[in-house]
Amino acid sequence: MMGRVPAPREIDAPTMEFDVVTAPLPIGRTADDGWRAPQHRDGMALVLSSAVSSGIGMLFWVLAARLFDPTVVGLNSTAISAMTLLGSAAHLNLGNAILRFVPVAQRRGRIIAGCFAVGIGVATVLGIGFAAGASVWAPELVTAVGYPALIAFFVVSTPLYTVFVLQDAALTAIKRADLVLWENLVFSVLKVALLVGAAWLAVDAGIAVGWVVATLLVVAVVTSWLTRAVRTAPPPPVVHPVTVRDLREFVGADYAGNIFWQAAVFGLPLVVINLAGPDGAAVYGVVWQIAFAFYLVAIGMGKSMVAHNAAADRAAADRARRGMERKVLTLIVPAAVVTALASYPILWVFGHTYAQGGTLLLVLLALSAIPNVVTNSTVWEARVSRHRAVLVGLPATLCALVIIGTVVLVPMMGITGAGWAWLGARPWWPSACWCAAGWSGRPPHRHDRQRWCQDNSSVATSSSAAIIRTTRCRGRSPARARHSRTARAGWDLGLPGHDRVKWCQCVRSVASAPFLEISGNVAAGRWRWICCRDTTSGAHARADPVIAGGGAGATDSALRYHSG
């Protein structure tokens, strides 16, 4: 049933205000525009950055093994691994919060600085705690360098590494993911150069110290540039209010889900070594490093999707996710199939033992990366929509299936059972993830009720005001009503409840009014009314959804939620 538009009248005490945005909305427009689309271009930059870091990182450790005694390499690698672990734990997944909120925040610098400050504080505490208790969990480090040097190393290195990780997210959030590639390239080359210098000077601690010095130089340069770039950057085209509560809720759910994911990725080797022994763990470790490169492709593309669709509504985020899946599968499927077919020659490079025991394992893990694209993209879309149940539920379920499957299958099949566990947890995930991504009913977060109604119609009227037509959904489920004849011509506002306004259709004027001044209040009952006034002619029109589209002439105009 079409809603009746009442006679216009003035509203004396508006409680809601809206601003008119005349710039094109950037949401949902680059989901599948080719590899040159900003979302996919930045995603490829992040994927290449990971590839460069991995390739030069392997060269770094090959040179370290050639230039230093194995005992020295072992001590330095232990210190670097501990620093990396502590720094990764200290950033609390704030990098994903930066990706999600900075693109739509009015005060982007404050969010970035706050996340950096929290990460530095947590990293400092963890670094001091690890160094203070090193006599228990790393006595060899204490014996080699002593307490003062060890404490100084972790107090400096752990916060630096945390900032190093967070600034990659900040660069991606301000749409400069290309700089992440150059940053990691410079860092990788610099630490190799410092490694060679330390070997020439015969400094035993040069491996770890050179790593920290390279991190310090890169962090200093990038953070300095980032501060100026954020200060001078124009405001985002779409601004959403961001509160401490928003950040806390998002980070809490995202961090919980990440713990489950890290348990599956980095905790499974502990399960394997207890079930298959050190030899089996060695084979699994080498094979997993090869297969995990395919997983990193989806992670890099997902970060770019969040940064470029932070302002997207549900439909636009879904389009962006599907576009991401198509692009990642274009890269993953051929590479995974080739790796599976050439698994024996690839592992033969590492030795006969690895080729003999890990060929089938590599086939299974490489193929598991294909359905992982859907799982991974669904989690990244949940970050855009702030759907906390998906952020926690999908990684937790996957972690349980993989670990339980490994515990059951490895005693029966050897380390190949771990590969079957990874692959066996995947086949039903695509349909489950697509269902999770297409949820209906109540929006996942209160801010999702503040929807955008953008007029893409070419219909013109003789009036200077925007006229909104609405329909009420009485007793129907949203899924059925969405396919009704009336609903097809409009846009889903995502309002909660079956008896609220669900869709609006905007018929906009082509008059020369510069903008519409819009205010409104809550009338009696369950309806919320909007009063639209053309500031040029003074004409009025009443409309009745909460969020209405309007403007004059420009087809890309929309309304931006300001307060309410």
N, C-alpha and C positions, 0 to 999 in steps of 0.2 A: 504494500500500500504506500502511495506517495504521501509524504508529510506535507501538510498544509502550511504555506508561508503566511504568517499573520501580518496584519498591518504594521507598518513601521512606526516606531516611537523612540524617543530619546531615552537613554539610560543615564540617570544622574550620578550614580555611584558605582562606576565599574570596578570590578575586583580582578579583572584579567586584562592584560595588555599584550599586544602582538606587534612585532615589527615586520615590515615588508622587506623581503629580500628580492632584489631585481637581478642579481647575478645567477647564472645557471647553477642548478644543484649538481654537485659532483658525485652523487650517490647512484650506484647501480648503472653507470653508463660505460664502464670499462670491463665488464665481466668477461666478454668474449670478443674483444675488438682486435685480436691478433697479438703477436708478441711485442709490438710497439706500444701497446696500451700501457699506461703508467703502472698499473697493478702488476702486470706480468713482467714488464721491463725491470722494475725494482726487485721482483721476486727472483728473476734470473741473476741479477747482481748479487743477491744474497747467496744463491746457490753457488755461483762462481767463487764468491768469497770463501765459502766453506771448502770448496775444492782446492783453492790456492793454499789455504791454511793447512789442509791435510797433506797436500803434496810437499810443500816446503817443510812442514813439520816432520815428515818422514826423513827428508834430507838432513834436517837438523840432528836427529838422533843417530842417523848413520854416521855423520861426521863426528858426533860426540863419542860414539863407540870406537871410531878409528883413532881419535886424537887423545883420548883419556883412558886411564886404567879402568877396568870393569868395576872395581870397588868405588872409585870416584863417581863413575856414571850412576851406579846404584844409589849412592847417597844423594846426589843431586836430583835424580829423577824422583826419589821419594819425597824430597822437599817440594819439588814442583807439583807433584801429584797432590800432596797435602794442601798446598796453597790453592790449587785449582778446585779441590773439593770444598774447602772452606769458603772460597770466594763465590762458588756456585750456590752454596747453601745460604750465604749472607744476602744475596740480592733478592731473596724471597719472591721470585717471579715478578718483581717490580718492573722488569723490562716489558712484560706483556701489558701491565697497567699503563706504561708510557705509550705503547703502541695503540692502546684502546682509547685513552682519554686525551692525550696531547693534541691529536688532529682536530678535536672539537672544543677544546678549552679556550676560554678567553685569555687566561693568564698561563700560557704554556710554560714559561720560564719558571714559574713557581712550582708547578707539578714536577718538572724535571729536577729542579734543585732539591725539592723535598724528597723525591725518590733517591737521589744521589746521597743525601744526608743520612737517610735511614740505612741505606746499604753500607755506607762507610762506617756508621756506628756499630751495626751488627757485625761487620767484618772485623773491626778492631777488637771487639770483645771475643769473637771466636778465635782470632789469631793469638791473642794473649792467653786465652784458655788452653789452646792446643800447645803452645810453647811451654807454658807452665807445667803441663802434665806430660811433657814429652818423655820424661824418664820412665813412664809407664808404657806408653804405646809407640814410642820411637826412641829407645835408649841409644841406638847407634848414632843418631843425629846429635844428641847431647854429648856423647863421647867425642865425636868428630870436631865439633865447633864450639861447644860450651853453651851454657844457658844465656849469657848476655847477647852473644851473636845470634843465637837462635830466636830469642824474643824480638830483637831488632829486625830480623829478616821477616818474621810473620806479621809484625805490627805494620811494616811498610808494604809488604807484598800483597797481603790479603785485601786491604781496602783498594789498592791500585787495581788489582784484577777485577774486583767488583765493579768499579767505575768503568773499566775497560769493557765489560760485558754490557753495562747499562747504556753506555754512550752509543753502542751499535743500535740499540732500540731507539734512542733519541734521534739519531740520524735517519733511521727508517721512518719514524713518526713524522718528521718534517719533510718527508718525500725526497731525501738525499741518500737513498740506499746505495747509489753509485760510489759515494765516499766510503762506505763500509768496505767495499772491495779494495779500494786503494789503501785504506787504513790498514787492513790485514795484510796486504801485500808488503807495505813498508815495514810493518812490525815483523813479519816473517823473515824478510831479507836482513833487517837490522839485527835480529837476534842471532842469525847465522854468522854475520860479520863479527859480532861481539864474541861469539863462541870461538871463532878462529883466533881472534886477538887474545882471548884468555888462554888458549892452548899455547900460543907463542910466548906469552908471559909466564906460563907454567903456574897459573892460579887454579888450584884444585876446586875452589868454589865458583869458578868462572861460569860454569854451565847455568847454575841457578841465578847467580848475580847478574849475568848478562841478560837473562830472560827478564828479570825485574827492571833492569835499566832500560831495556827496549820498551817495556810496558810504560814506564814512567815518561819517557820522551813522547810516545804516541799519545798518551792520555793528556799530557800538558798541551800539546799542539791542538788536538781535536777538541778538548774541552774549551780552550780559549776561543777557537773558531765558532763552536756551538753556542757559546754565550752571546757573541755578537750577532750570530744568525737569528737566534730566537728573539733577541731584543729588537732587531730591525725588520723582522718578517711582518708582512701584512696579516691582519686578523683572518682566521679561517672563514670561509663562506657560510658555514653553518656552525653556530655556537650552541652548545648544550651546557647547562649548569653542572659543574663537577664539585662534589663535596667530599669531605674526608670520609664520610660514611660510604659513599659510592666506592671510593678507593679501597676501603677496608673490606667491604663485602666482596668486591671483585677479587682482590688479592687473596683473601681467605679461601675462597672456593678454588681459584686457579692454582694456588700453592698446594692445596690438598690433593687435587688431581695430579699435579706434577710429581708429588711424592710417590704416588702409585706408579706413574710412568717410569720414574727413575728406579723404582724397585724392580720393575720388570726388565729394564735395560741393564742396569749396573748391579742389581742384586742377584740376577739369575746366575752369573758365573760362580757365586758362592754356593748356590745349590748344586751346580754342575760339578764343582771340585769335590764336594762331599759325596756325590753319587758316582762319579766316573773317575775320580782321582786326578792328580796333577796333569797326567798326559792328556786325558780327555778335556780338561779345562783349557790346556794350551791350544788344542785343536779348535775348540769352541771359540776361544778368544780371537784367534786369527780370522776364522770364518766370519764371526760377527762383525769385526771391523770392516770387512769387505762389504757385507750386506747392509750394514748400517748407513753406508754412504747413500743408498737409495732412500732410506728414511729421511735423511737430511734434506733431500730435494723438496719433499712435502712440507717440511718445517720452514724452510726458507720462503717458499711460495705462500705459506699460511701467514707468516709475519707481514708480508706485503699486503695480503688481502685485508688484514685487520686495519693496517694503517690507512689504506685507501677507501675503506668502507665503514669507518667508525661512526659516521653520521647516517648510515643506511638504515632504512626500515627493514621489516622482516622479508618482504619480497625482494628488495634489492640485495640484501645479504645472501639470500638463497641463490639469486642469479650469479653473484660474485663467487659463491662457493662452487657452483657447477662449472663456471668458467675456469676456476682454479683446478678443479678435478680434471677437466679435459686437457689442460696444458701440462699438468704433472704426469698424467697417464701417457701423454705423447712422449715424454722423456723417459719414464720409468719402464714401460712395457718392453720396448726394444732392448734396453740395457739389461733388464732382468732376464729376458729370454736368452740373450747372448751369453750372459754370465752363467746361467744354468747349463747351457750347452757346452760351454768351455770351462766348466768348473774344475775338471781334473787338471788340465794344463795350467790353469791359474794357480792352483794350490801346489802343483809340482815345483813351482818357483821357490816355495818355502821349504820344500823337502818332501821326501817320499812318505814320511809318516803322516804329514798333513794331507797329502793327496789321497792316500789310502783310506784314512779315517774320516775325512771331512768332505768328500765329494758330494755325497747325497745331502749332507747337512747344508752345504752352500746352495744346492739346488732349491731346497725347501725354503731357506731363509730369503733367497733372492726372489722367489715367487711370492712369498708372504708380503713383500713390499707393495705388490699391486693392489690387493684389497685394503692395505693399510692407508692408501690414499683417501678412501672414503671415510674411514675412521678418523684420520687426522684432520681432514677438511671439516668434518662435522664439529670437532672440538674447537677449531679456529673460528667457525661460524658462531658457536656458542659464546666465544669471547666477544664477538661483535654485539650479539644480542644480550649478553650478560645472563645467560641461562645457566644458573649455578648447578642445577641437577645434572645437566649434561657434562659440565666441566669436571664434576667429581665422579659421576656414575660411569661414564664410558671408560676412563682410565682405570678405575677401580675394578670393574668387571673384567677388562682385558688382563690386568695384572693377575687377578685370581685365576683366570683360565690358563694363562701361560705358566704360572708357577705350579699350579696343581697338575696340569698336564705334564710338565717336566718331571715332577716327583713320581708320577705314575708310570711314564713311558721310558725314562732313561734306564731304570733297572731292567727293563724288558728288552730294549732295543739299543742300548748304548747312547752315545751323545746325539745320534740321529733323532732320538726321541724328543730332544729339545726343539729341533726343527719342525717336527710334526706338531709339537705343542704350539709354536708360533703360527704355523699355517692353519692348524685345526681350530684355533680361536678366531679365525678370520672369515670363513665363508658366509656366515649368516650376518656379518656386521654391515654389509652395504644396505640391505633392506632395513635393518634396525636403525642405522644412522639416518637413512632418508626419512624414516618415520619420525625420528627424534627431531630432525631439522624442520619437518613440516607440521609441528604441533599446532593445534588450534585452541580456541577458547581464550582463557585469561592470558595476557602477555606475560613473559617471564620476569619482567621488571616493571616497576611503576612508571619509569620514564618512557617505556614503550607505548604508553597510552597517549603520549603527546606526539601524534602522528602528523605526517605531512600530506596535504592534499594538493597535488600539483596539477594545474589545468593544462592538458595537452589537446584540448578541443579547439577546432577551428570555427566553432559556432560564434556568431556575433549577434549582439542585441542592440536595440536602440537606447537602452538605459546605460548610465555611466557606472552603475553599481554591480557588484558581483551577486548573482542569484544562485543560491544553493538549494538543490533538491535532495531530499533524503528519504530513506525508507526505514521502517522499523521492522525488526525481526521478531515476530510474535510466535513463540513456541517452536521455532525451527532450530535445528542445530546450525552453527555457523557454516559447516561444510556443505549442507544442502542449500542453505540460503545463498551461499556465495555463487551458486550456479543458476540462480533465478534470473529471469529476464531483466528485472530492474537492476540487479546487482552487477550485471555484466558491463553496464555502461559507466560504472563508478569505480571508486578505489576503496579498499578495505582500510578502515581507520584503526582496527585492532582494539576497539573499546571493549571492556569486559562485560559479560552478561548477554543473554539472548534477547532481552527486551530493551536494549539500548540502541542508539543510532549506530549502524554498522557501516553504511556506505554514504558517500556524498558524490554528487556530480556538479562540477563547477562550469557555469556558462558565463564567460567573462566578457566584459565590454572591450571594444577596440577604440574607445574614446581616448582623448589625450590627457586624461587625468594623471598626474605624476605618481600618485600612490593612493591607497585606501587607508584611512585611519580606522582602526578596528579596536573595539573594546566590548566588554560584555560582562554579565553577571549571571548568577544562578537563579532561575525563576522557580516558581513553586513546582513541586513534583520532581520527577526524575529527569526532566528535560533541562538542558543548558542552552541558553540562547545567545546568539552572537548578533551584534548590531554593526552593520557595515555602513560607513559614511564616506561618500566621495568628497574629498577635501576641496575639489575644484568647483563642483556644481552644488554641493550641499545635499544631493539626493541621498536617500536612505533605502536600505533594504534589510529586512530581517531574515536571518537564516538560523537553522537549528541543528548543526552538529557542533561539538565542542571546538573543533579545529576546522576552519573553512579556508578554501583557496581563493585568491583574488588578486587583483592587480590590473594594470591597464596596458594592453597592447603586447607586452613581452611574453612570449610563450614559455619562457623558463622562469617566470616569477613564481614565488611561493611564499608562504607565511612562516615566520620563525617564532617559536615559542619563546617568550621573554620572561614572564613571571606568572604566577597563579597560585 
